[in-house]
Each structure stands twice: as C-alpha cells, then as structure tokens.
C-alpha cells in the first residue's frame, strides 16, 4: 500500500483491535472480513498479490464491513446503504491526501457515487487499478485481437470471439462450449488465431 496511507490503516487496526493478515492469492476474492466470534476479535485479510493502490482500496472496503458490523451487527445487507456510507466516509482521508494517482483517484471518485460489492466489477476503476499491476505475463482479454487463442489459469484454451454487451463470447477449444468473459479477465496469450 502507499506509504502515506499506512499510518491511517495502522490507527484503524489499533482502534478496532483488528487482526490484519496479508493472505496468499485467492482466486475468488481480493479480501475478507470476519466479525468477532467465540472470543476472537475482528479479522481482515487482503491478498498479497495486489498492487499498492488495489491493496488500499480492498483494505478500506473490508474496514467498511467492520464498521458496518460494529454499528448494525447482522441486521443490514453486507453491501447495503450502511456499508456504502461507511466505505465513502472511510475513503475520504485518502482522497483528501491525494494518495492515489490522478487516474485512479478520478475512477474512485466516480465509483463512490454507487460503490458495489467488488471494486473489480466497476470497469473504469478496475482498468485504472490494473495499470499499476506488476505482473507482465498476463493480459486483459479486451487487449487481445479477435480470434486470438488464450489460456486461463486452469490451463483451458479459448478463442476470443465478438463482444456482446459487456462480455466477450469465447469458444473453449477443449470442449467446444461457449463461455462469456469479462473484458478485464486476466489471460495468457497462447497463439494467434486465424
């Protein structure tokens, strides 16, 4: 995370007496919040493979869950209005201090108009954050040409097809089935299609 953000996060960890853990990469989630249970306190984990800005956004997302749980316990939706208010409020110090690069800050401000369960579902914010990823061996599906052959993490190969409304229609070369992919799906180029 950006060094200038660390003191704020450290204060939150101390204030909320939260166990904060940096976790190995999880394919299904970027971070996680667990409320106090059977004598254990609040627990937050954030994936270790995120770039600093994505790590910070995810951390704030999880702390907004903590604050929402403190205020309402299990009486509100996980990403309901209460969580949205808390997330917006908790992002303010980072926006005010201009911790994010201009492109990320603009995307965050736009995202804050109606934040959702995952920052990666907001294409504008996700694109801005991904610019700062360190990994260069993967591409985003939207960057590949039509008919390009690519692999996903499990090794299956696909041929990129046309873009429908929001997703790309792709042919699985292993079984002949059609799958729809998010344009920001991380893939590895396998070969050029014809």
C-alpha positions, 0 to 999 in steps of 0.5 A, a space after each residue: 500500500 502507499 506509504 502515506 496511507 499506512 499510518 491511517 490503516 495502522 490507527 484503524 487496526 489499533 482502534 478496532 483491535 483488528 487482526 490484519 493478515 496479508 493472505 496468499 492469492 485467492 482466486 475468488 476474492 481480493 479480501 475478507 472480513 470476519 466479525 468477532 466470534 467465540 472470543 476472537 476479535 475482528 479479522 481482515 485479510 487482503 491478498 498479497 498479490 495486489 498492487 499498492 493502490 488495489 491493496 488500499 482500496 480492498 483494505 478500506 472496503 473490508 474496514 467498511 464491513 467492520 464498521 458496518 458490523 460494529 454499528 448494525 451487527 447482522 441486521 443490514 445487507 453486507 453491501 447495503 446503504 450502511 456499508 456504502 456510507 461507511 466505505 465513502 466516509 472511510 475513503 475520504 482521508 485518502 482522497 483528501 491526501 491525494 494518495 492515489 494517482 490522478 487516474 485512479 483517484 478520478 475512477 474512485 471518485 466516480 465509483 463512490 457515487 454507487 460503490 458495489 460489492 467488488 471494486 473489480 466489477 466497476 470497469 473504469 476503476 478496475 482498468 485504472 487499478 490494473 495499470 499499476 499491476 506488476 505482473 507482465 505475463 498476463 493480459 486483459 482479454 479486451 487487449 487481445 485481437 479477435 480470434 486470438 487463442 488464450 489460456 486461463 489459469 486452469 490451463 483451458 484454451 479459448 478463442 476470443 470471439 465478438 463482444 456482446 454487451 459487456 462480455 466477450 463470447 469465447 469458444 473453449 477449444 477443449 470442449 467446444 462450449 461457449 463461455 462469456 468473459 469479462 473484458 478485464 479477465 486476466 489471460 495468457 496469450 497462447 497463439 494467434 488465431 486465424 
